[in-house]
Amino acid sequence: MTALQQLQHNVEQSFRWSAPQPANWVPPTPGVDHDVVILGGGQTGVAIAYGLRRQGVNNTLVIDQAQPGEAGIWTNIARMNLLRTSKFLAGPEFGNPALSFRAWFETQFGAQAFDALQRIRREDWAAYLAWYQKTVKVEVQYETRLLRIEPVAHAATNGLLRLHLQQQGEPRTVVTRKLVLATGFGGAGENHIPALFHSLPKHLWAHTSEAIDFAALKGKRLAIVGAGPSAFDAAGVALEQGAGAVHLFSRRAAITHQPNSPKGETSPQPPDAVPAPPKAPPGRNYPGAFTHFHKLPDAVRWQYHFKGKGAPASTPEDSIQRATAFDNFHIHLNAPWNSASADASAVRVVIDGEAFAFDYVIAGTGFRVDLSARPELQGVAEHIALWGDRYTPPPGEEYPQAALFPYLGEGFEFLEKQPGATPWVRHIYGYNWAAALSSGKNLSDVPSMPELDRIIGGITRSLFLEDLPHHAERIAGPGPAKAASDPHAVYAQAIWPKRRAAATSTSHIVQGTV
C-alpha cells in the first residue's frame, strides 16, 4: 500500500468511525436554486461548504473566478517559502485528525519529518488543500464571477438574493437564501495604492497581489516600496530569479520581524508530562480572548484595533534572510516615497537628495477595507452598517480607516445601516478581511480557521429560524406512523397477571406516558 493509499484508508476509516453526516434538513423554498452560495473556492470557501454539509445543509454552490487549481493564493501570488504561522495550528479538519495537514504530511513522509519542519512549506500546504478538497468532495464552479447582487422580496425569509454571474463568459443568474463572501484579504475592498503610483505607467509597476513575471526582471533594477512580509517575499523571488539589484524602501526606522521557530521543533508534551505551568501570552493570542473577542464591548475592540493603527505586519526572520543572502539586495530605512516620475523605460525617485532609477517597481503596500470599492457590492454597500455608523470613539482614538469596516453580527452577517430598511443584507456574510475589527482576526488566513464553526453556526441558525413554522410543525407533530398491531406484543409475557385485563383496553393509553 502506497503512502497516499494508506492516507485515503485512514480517512475513510475515520469517516466510518464518525457519526454519519445528517440528511439535508432545509426545506425547499420556491424559486430558490441554492440555500447557500459561497463566493471563493480557496481554503476557506471549501471548508465552509464541507462544514455546512456536516451540519445537514447540502444545497450549496461554491464559485470562483479562477481556473481549476488556481483558486486562493497558494499557487499564484503567495511567494513565501514557509507559511508564517505555527505548524501546530488547527486547519480545516473540523476536529477529525485524519483530515489534518499533519496526518497528510506524516503519512507520506513520517513523524520525524514533521518534527524536523520549522514551519509548513507553502507548496506542501497547497498540495494538502488540493487533497483536502478532493477528499471531502467539495466541487467548485470555476471561471465564474459574481457581477451583481439583487434583492428579491420574500416575506418568509425577509428577502432572497438574485446573483448575476458570468460563467465562462456567459451570463447566468441564480437565486440563493444566503451568500458568503470568502474572498480573502483583497475581497473587502481594494489594493492600497499610494497616490504617486497613479502617475506612473502601469507597465512599470505592480502590486504584490498581482501576478508578476519575475523571470522578465532578470538583470533589471527593481524597487520595492514597503517592508512587510509580502514585500520581502517579492524581493526574495526577484533575487532568486536573477534580478540585477533589488532596493527595498521602508518609511520606518526599523523592520518589524519575528524570530524563527526553532528548527526541529517537536510536538507538544504528552498529557502525562508535568511541565511548568504556562503563562497566557500578552495580547489576544490565547484561547479565551481569541475565541470570544467578538463578544467584547465595542470600545475594547476599537481600542485594540486603534493601538495597532499603522503597525506593519511582522516579517519572519527567514523571509528577511532569504533576501539578505544576496549582495545585490539593499534596504533603505526612513525612506518613504513621496513622489516619483517616469520616462519611457524607468521610474525615477529622489530620497533625501539621492537619485535612483529603476526598471520596475513593486508596491508591497497592503490592502484597504472599503466595501464600496467592490464591484459585486455596488448597490449593496451603501445599505451595510459600518463601524462608523455604530460607534463613536472618544477624542484621540479617531481612526477613519477603521470606521469603514463593516459592523458584523454574531455569525459574520452584515447588518443594516438603517434598521428595518433592508433586512436582506443580513443574508450576506463577510468572511474576509472585512471582519478583522469585529472579530479581532484576519479571516481567511490559517490561524482564523477555528472561526469556521461560528459562521457555519450563524448560517444554520438563520436558516432554521427563518423556516420556524415548518420546523415547529415538524418537531411538535406526530412521530413516524406505526403499523397497526397489538401494542403489547413486544412485552406481553411480562405484564403482571392482575393487570392483563386492564391491558386489553387501549383507549386510555396516552403516547409518551409511563
Buried (B, 14 or more C-beta within 10 A) or exposed (E): EEEEEEBBEBBEEBBEEEEEEEEBBBEEBEEBBBBBBBBBBBBBBBBBBBBBBBBBBBBBBBBBBBEEEBBBBBBBBBBBBBBBBEBBBBBBBBEBEBBBBBBBBBBBBEEEEBEEBBBBBBEBBBBBBBBBBEBBEBEBBBBBBBBBBBBBEBEEBBBBBBBBBBBEEEEEEBBBBBBBBBBBBBBBBBBBBBEBBEEBEEEBBBBBBEEBEBEEBEEBBBBBBBBBBBBBBBBBBBBBBEBBBBBBBBBBEEBBBBEBBEEEBEEEEEEEEEEEEEEEEEEBEEEEBBBEBBEBEBEEBBBBBBEEEEEBBBBBBBBBEBBBEBEEBBBBEEBEBEEBEBEEEBBBBEBEEEEBEBBBBBBBBBBBBBBBBBEBBBEBBEBBBBBBBEBEBEEEBEBEEBBBBBBBBBBBBBBBBEEEEBBBBBBBBBBBBBBBBBBBBBBBBBBBBBBBBBBBBBBBEBBBEBBEEBBEEEEEEEEEEEEEEEEBEEEEEEEEEEEEEEBEEEEEEEEEEE
